[in-house]
Amino acid sequence: MAAGSDRRAASLALTALSLSMLLSSLGTSIANVALPTLAEAFAAPFQAIQWIVLAYLLAITTLIVSVGKLGDLLGRRRLLLGGVALFTAASLACGVAPNLPTMIVARAVQGLGAAVMLALSMALVGETVSKEKTGSAMGLLGTMSAVGTALGPSLGGVLIAAFDWRAIFLVNVPLGLVAMLLVARYVPTERRDAMARTVRFDVIGTLLLALTLGAYALAMTLGRGHFGALNAALLAAALIGGVVFVVVETRVASPLLRPAMFRDRTLTAGFAMSALVATVMMTTLVVGPFYLARALGLDAALVGITLSAGPAIAALSGVPAGRVVDRFGAQGMTAAGLFAMAAGALLLAAMPSSYGVPGYVGAIVVLTAGYALFQAANNTAVMTGVSADRRGVVSGLLNLSRSLGLITGASAMGAIFAFASASADVATASPEAVASGMRVTFAIATALIVVALPSAFAGRKSVR
């Protein structure tokens, strides 16, 4: 009876962590579909309205490592509960926002809550399930993240049509309350040693890292694909900030990030692969709509249906991928996932347009299934063996590497696609030019995966 109760408690704790992942990813994707409606509601231009999305993404990107570290110091369960409460309250504030400035501030606060949820949900897996089931748990969290991303646009469209734009934010409130109850009741409190309770939080390092990451994210996102003087200045500021941050971290008594941590080959390889793979996955979101609409001639409805194949496969394959990782080991499955991704990207690079939608979807299925396997395996490899007092910051870094890959992919791979299409405006390019641009872009994406492959076999050093 006790064993059954323990299993039920563990299942409900994992449900709480999964719901936290779902809400944070839903917060990213559900707002995009409402931007035209919000522009009309607030009588604002796109340049101002885009900050509804940017504020959320910037808060996550700049703060996710810091909140992970804070969880290690203050207690991950306690901070996760606070993060879910903050996300829920900010969702309510978004839903009742009377003007655009209030909305943008509320979205930034919502992004802070989401950063806590992303970093600490993964970090708390070690307290929730046994080591032998870590892969399955990581696969489930990946599935919920994919479900949130896939569900956002369709759910947002339905809610706006049935009610109004406020509903896309207010829907988070009851879900957030459920998550809070589950976290408070079932997520176990981790043990913290006396040293962890006396370590001081690195405020200077936190500010430097946030400013550096914020400058980089803005450099990659402002200008909608046009890299100008402001982008160059922000990129230079990010580079300088990164150098200053490294110098400061080597000199403070309690650094936000220990430099010795990056001598662990498993960690550094995991972070690097995560960034490269996220760059490739963003390519499918940047290039796919143009290829389907311009090269294959699909209307908007069919483009949306076809694009949903990728998130659907990610959602369906996440849990099975985790079980495979538990069965065959994280390192080998990391490499297997990368090989599958390389095969899918190569198919997209070599595929003639005459193969149509079936050819495109088939390649996306291979690519996305490989991604699901890679994610479960790489997350397991990175998080397994990390000392309990560092799980929050390592989880934050893992999520950060993915976010930076997505940001870089949207900018860099989008620019490559536009250049390879040899057209001033991809939206009006000929079908042949778009098809050629896609082949070149995915050839480069294949090369990025090949570059990542040796890291899958990186040896382990125990600097944890």
N, C-alpha and C positions, 0 to 999 in steps of 0.2 A: 504493500500500500504506500509506504513511504517513497519507494523507488518511483512508483507511478506519479506521486505528487511532485517529486523532483523533476521528472520528465515534463510534466505539465507546466511547472514554473519556468523551466528552461525554454520551453516552446513559446510561452507568453512573453518572456523576456526578449527572445529573438523576434517575436512579432512587434514588440515595442521598437526595437532597433530598426527593423525593416520599415515600419511606418514612418520613422524619422527620416530614413533615406528617401522614401517615396515623396514625402512632403517637400523636402529640400529640392529634389529634382523637378517636381511639379511646379514649384515656385519659379524655376528658371524658364520652363517652356510655356506655361499657361498665359503669361503676360504678353508674349510676342504676338499672338493672334489678336489681341485686343488693341494694339497700337493705333490702327486707323480709327477705331471707335473712340479711344482716349484722346486722340488728336482733335476730333470733332467735339468731344465733351468739354475739353479744356480750352478749345479755340487756340491751339498752339501748333507751331511748325514741327516738322519731324526732328530737326536738330535739338529741340527742347524735349520732345516726347521720348526720344531714344534713351534719355537719362533714367526713365522708369526701368528699363532693362539694365543699363550700365551700372546704376547705383547698386543693384542687387549683386551683379557679377563682381563689381569692384570690391564690395564688402567681403564677399567670400574669398576672393583671390588674395586680398591684402591681409586678412585676419586669420585665415584658417590654421596657419602654423602656430600663431600666438595663442589661439584658444585651445589648441591641442596641448601646448605646453602648460597653459593655465589649468587644464583638466588634470594633468599629471601632478600639479602642485596642490590644488584645492580639492581634488576628488572628481573623477570623471562622471560618476553617476549624478552627483549633485549638480555639476555644471551642465550636463545634458538636460536635466530637468529644467534648469534655468533657461537653457537655449530653446527648448520646445515652448516654454511659457512665453519667452520673448518673441519667437516666431509667430505664435498664435495671437498675441496682443498686437503685434505689428500688422498682421493680416487684417485684423479688425480695423486698425487705423487706416490701412489702405482702402478698405471697403467703404469707409465713411469720409474719406478725404474730400474736403471742400474745394481744393485747388491743387494745381500742379506742384508747387514747392512742397506742400504738405505730403503729397503722394511720394515725391522723390525721397524725402527724409524717411518716411515710413518704410519705403522699399529698402533703403540702406540698413535700417534697423532689422528688417525682416532678413536681409542678407547676412547680418551678424548672427542671428539665430540659426540660419541655415548652415553657416560655417561651423558652429558648435555641433550641430546635429551630424554633419558630414564627417567631421574629424573624430568625434567621440563614439559614434555608432560603430565604426570599424574598430576603434581602440578597445571597446568593451566586449568584443567577441571573445577575447581571452578569458574573461570572467564569466561568460555565459555558456559556452560549450566546451567540451573536452578537446584536447589537441587533435585527436583523431578525426574530429568532425569539423575542423576549422575550414577546410575547403568547401564543404557543403554550405556552411554559414556565409562564407564570403560570396559564394555563388548566388545565394538567396539575396544578399544585399545588392549585388550587381543586378539581379533580376528586377528588384524593386526600383532601383535607379533607372533602369531602362523602361520600366512600365510608366514611371512618372514622366519621363521625357516623351514617350510615345503618346501618353494619354492627354498631356497638356493641351496641344492644339485642338484636338477633337472635343474634349471636355469644355475647354474655353469657348469654342464656337457654339456648343449646345447651350451653355449657361447664358451667354450673351443674347442668343436668340430667344430663349425662354424668359429671361429676366432683364438684366442689363449688365454693364461692365463690372458693377460692384460685386456681383455674384462670384466672379472668378477669384476674388480675394476672400470673401466671406465663407466660401466653401471650406477653406482651411481651418476655420475656427472650431467646428465640431470635431474634425479629424485631429486637430491639435490637442483638444481636451482629452480625447481618447488616448492619444499617445502619452500625455502627461500622466494619466491614471495608470497606464501600463508600466511606464518607467518607474513611477513612485512605488508601485506595488511589487513588481517582479524583477526588475534589473538589480542584480546584486551589487552591494557596496564593495569596492575593491579595497584590499589592504594596502596601506601606505606606511613605509618605514619612517622612523624619526627624522632621518636626514631629509627626506622629501618634504616634511612639514616645516623644516627650518630654512630651506633654500629660498632665496629672494627672487622675485620676478624681474626679468631683465626689461625694464621700461624703455631704456634708450635703444636697445637692440630691436625691440618690438616696433618702435616708431620708425627706425631706419629701414627695417624690412618692409613695413607697410608702405612707406613712401616710395621705396625702390620698386616694389611690385606694382603699386598704383601707377607709377610713371610708365613702366613697361606695358601694362595692360592698356593704358590710354594711348600710348604710341602705336599699339597694334590695332586699336579699334576706332579711333577718331578718323574722320575723313572719308569713311565708307570706301576704303580701298585706294584712296589717293594719298600717297605718302609725301607730305609737304614739310615745310620748315618746322612747324610745330611738332610733327611726329619725330623728326630728327632730333630736336631739342629734348623731347621727352625721353627718347631712347638713350641719348647721351647722359641725361640725368639719372636714368636707371643704371647705366654702367658705372657711373661715379658712385652712386648710392650703394651699389653692390660691393665695390671695392672698400668703401668706408665701413660697411657693415661687417665684412670679413675681418678687417683690422680691429674693429671694436670688440668683436666676439672673441678674439684671441687674448684680449686684455682684461675683460671683466671677470669677476669671481664666479658668477652664476650666469653663464651665457644662455641666450635663448636656444642656440644650436651649438652643440659641442663640435669643434672642428674635427676631433678624433672620430666622430661618428661617420664621417665620410671616407674613412679608411676601411670601413666594412664594405667589401666588394658586393655583397648581396644587396645591401641598401642602395649604394650608388648605382649599381646596375639596374635595380628595380625602378628607381626614380627615373633614370635615363630612358629605359624602355617604355615606361608609362607615358612620358612626354612624347616620344616619337610615335607611339601607337595612337595616342589621342590626336596627334597632328594628322595622321592618315585617316582616322575615322571622321574628323571634321571635313576632310576632303569630299567624302561622300555627300555631306549635307550642303557643301558649297557648290559642287559641280553637278550633282545629280539632278536638281530641278531644271537647270539650263539644258542638260543633255536630253532629258525626257521631253521637255517642252519644245526645244528648237530642233534637235536632231531627229527625234522620233515623232514629233508632231502631236503629242498628247495634250488634251485640254487640262484645265486646272484641277478638275475633280480626279481625273485619272492619274495626274502627277502625284496628287496627295495620296491616293490609294497605293500607288507603286512605291512611293517613298516610305510608307508605313511597313513595308516588308522587313527593312533592316531592324527597327526597334522591336518588331514582333518576334523576329528570330532571336534577338538578344534576350527578350523576356522569357521565351520558351526554353532557351538553351542554358540559361544561367545556373539553375539548380542541378541539372544533369552534369554540366561542366564541373561544378563543385564536387560532385560525387566521384567523378573521374579523377580529379586531383587527389582526393582522399585515398583513392584506390592505387594510383600509379605514381604519386609523388609530384611535388610542385615543380621541381627543376625541369624534369622531362616534359611535363605538360605545358610549361611556359614556352619551351622550344616548339612543341607541337602546335600550339596556338599561333605562334609567329609564322611557322611554315604554312599553315592554313591561310593566314592573312595574306602572306606573300602570293600564294596561289590565286586567291580572290582578286587581289589588286592587279596581278599580271593578266588575269582573264579580262578585266576591265580595260587594261592598256592595249590588249591585242584583239579585242572583240570587234568584228565588223558591225556597222550599224544595222546591217541586214538581219542580224540575230534578234533585233527588236527588244520588246519588253521581256520575253522569256530569258533571253541571253543576259540582260542586265540584272534581272532578279536572281538568276542562278548564281552569277558572280557575287552579288551582294550577300546571298545566303552563305556562301563559302567564307567570304570575308568576315561577316558578322559572327558566324559560329566560331570562327577562329579567335575573334576578339573576345567573345564570352569566355572561352577556355583560357586565353591569355590572362584576362582580368582575374579570374578565380585563382589561377595558379600563381601569378605574380603577387597579388595581394597576400596570399597565404605564405609565399616564400619570404616576403618582406616582414610580415607581422609575426610569424612564428619565430620564437627565440628572442624577440625583443624583450628586454627587461621590463618588468611591470611599471617601473617609474618613468618609462620613456615611450610607452605605447601611444599616448596622446599626440606628442610632437611628431613621432614617426608617421602616424596615420595622417596628421596634418600635412606633412611633406609629401606623402604619397598622393593625397588629393590635390595638393598644390601642383605637383608635376603634371597631373592630368589636366588641370585647369589651364596651365600655361601652354600645354600642347594644343588644347582646343583653341585658345586665343591665337596662337601662332599659326595654326592650320587655317583658321578663317582668314587671316591676313595674307600670309606668305603663299599658301597654296591657291588662294583666290587670285593673287597677283600673277602667279605662274600660269593659271588657267586662262586669264585674260590675255597675257602675253602670247601664250601658245596658240590662242584662237586667232591671233593677228587681226584683232578688230577693236575699234575705238569703244564700242559698246557691245558687250557679249549678249545683252538682251535682244539685240537686233541683228546679230551675226548670222551668217548662213548656216544651214544644217551641217554642211561639210566642215566649216571652220570650227563649229562647236564640237563635232565628233573628233576632229584632229586635236583640239585643245584638251579634250578629256583623255585621249590616249597618251599624250605627252605628260599630263599631270599625274595620271596613275602609274606611268612608268617611273616617275620620280618617287611616287609614294611606295612603289615596290622596292626601290633602292633604299628608302629609309628603313623599311622593315628588314632588309638584308643587313643594313648597318647595325640594327638592333640585335640581330641573331647571336653574334658572339657573346653578348652580355648575358644571354640566357644560361651560358655555361660558366659564368664567373664563379670562382672559388669563394668560399666563405671565410671571412676573418671575424673573430668574435670580439669586435669593439662595440659592444652594445650596452 
